[in-house]
Amino acid sequence: MGNDKKMIPEEKARQNVETMIKRCGMIYRHFAETLVDELGEEKGKELIAKAIERYGKETGEKVKEEVINQGKERTVTNYLSDLPEYGWEAQEVERKEGEKQVFDIVRCPLAEYWQEKEMDPQLARLYCGIDQAKYRAYNPEIKCDHAKNMLDGDDRCRLVIEKD
């Protein structure tokens, strides 16, 4: 890896992002399963939820700082997506400017990996708490709900993000 800047084909960029997403899913799986194996289900899940809350908080605070630095309000619309352009496939279902957004995630490489490895869906699902945590940190007046989740058996994840 040198300092030379070069253009890589879009498909290769997609593959690189996909590889990193799956590796993040892999490390989460192994940490989560190890915590539960070593500490028991209740304590393991409690620690996983705490770690996800901290991770989401850091993410939300970073986005909040970026929005404030741009001189914008911390609205639903101004929340800058922290997901890469590649990897997840999402479709906007509904938007009420500044107040509400509804997205269907029709492809989640994390969920695909965890399902392929037959990870306990409840344990995998703890990861999804990052969405609520990041919105709380970004603006506590904004609520994020997983109306649907692939890890719960739905055909897609539906995120409903709206101001209280």
ChimeraX attribute file (.defattr): number of C-alpha atoms within 10 A of each C-alpha:
attribute: neighborCount
match mode: 1-to-1
recipient: residues
	/A:1	3
	/A:2	4
	/A:3	5
	/A:4	6
	/A:5	6
	/A:6	6
	/A:7	7
	/A:8	8
	/A:9	8
	/A:10	10
	/A:11	10
	/A:12	10
	/A:13	14
	/A:14	14
	/A:15	13
	/A:16	13
	/A:17	17
	/A:18	17
	/A:19	14
	/A:20	12
	/A:21	19
	/A:22	18
	/A:23	14
	/A:24	12
	/A:25	20
	/A:26	16
	/A:27	11
	/A:28	18
	/A:29	21
	/A:30	12
	/A:31	14
	/A:32	22
	/A:33	21
	/A:34	13
	/A:35	19
	/A:36	19
	/A:37	11
	/A:38	10
	/A:39	14
	/A:40	13
	/A:41	14
	/A:42	10
	/A:43	13
	/A:44	20
	/A:45	19
	/A:46	15
	/A:47	15
	/A:48	20
	/A:49	19
	/A:50	14
	/A:51	14
	/A:52	20
	/A:53	22
	/A:54	16
	/A:55	17
	/A:56	24
	/A:57	21
	/A:58	17
	/A:59	19
	/A:60	25
	/A:61	18
	/A:62	16
	/A:63	22
	/A:64	24
	/A:65	13
	/A:66	16
	/A:67	18
	/A:68	12
	/A:69	9
	/A:70	9
	/A:71	9
	/A:72	12
	/A:73	14
	/A:74	21
	/A:75	20
	/A:76	24
	/A:77	17
	/A:78	17
	/A:79	19
	/A:80	15
	/A:81	9
	/A:82	11
	/A:83	8
	/A:84	10
	/A:85	11
	/A:86	15
	/A:87	21
	/A:88	16
	/A:89	12
	/A:90	16
	/A:91	11
	/A:92	12
	/A:93	12
	/A:94	12
	/A:95	16
	/A:96	11
	/A:97	11
	/A:98	15
	/A:99	15
	/A:100	19
	/A:101	19
	/A:102	20
	/A:103	18
	/A:104	21
	/A:105	19
	/A:106	15
	/A:107	16
	/A:108	16
	/A:109	16
	/A:110	24
	/A:111	22
	/A:112	15
	/A:113	17
	/A:114	21
	/A:115	15
	/A:116	9
	/A:117	11
	/A:118	10
	/A:119	18
	/A:120	13
	/A:121	15
	/A:122	11
	/A:123	21
	/A:124	21
	/A:125	16
	/A:126	17
	/A:127	22
	/A:128	18
	/A:129	18
	/A:130	21
	/A:131	22
	/A:132	23
	/A:133	23
	/A:134	26
	/A:135	25
	/A:136	19
	/A:137	21
	/A:138	25
	/A:139	18
	/A:140	14
	/A:141	14
	/A:142	19
	/A:143	18
	/A:144	22
	/A:145	14
	/A:146	17
	/A:147	13
	/A:148	17
	/A:149	19
	/A:150	19
	/A:151	22
	/A:152	13
	/A:153	10
	/A:154	11
	/A:155	14
	/A:156	19
	/A:157	22
	/A:158	22
	/A:159	21
	/A:160	19
	/A:161	22
	/A:162	21
	/A:163	15
	/A:164	10
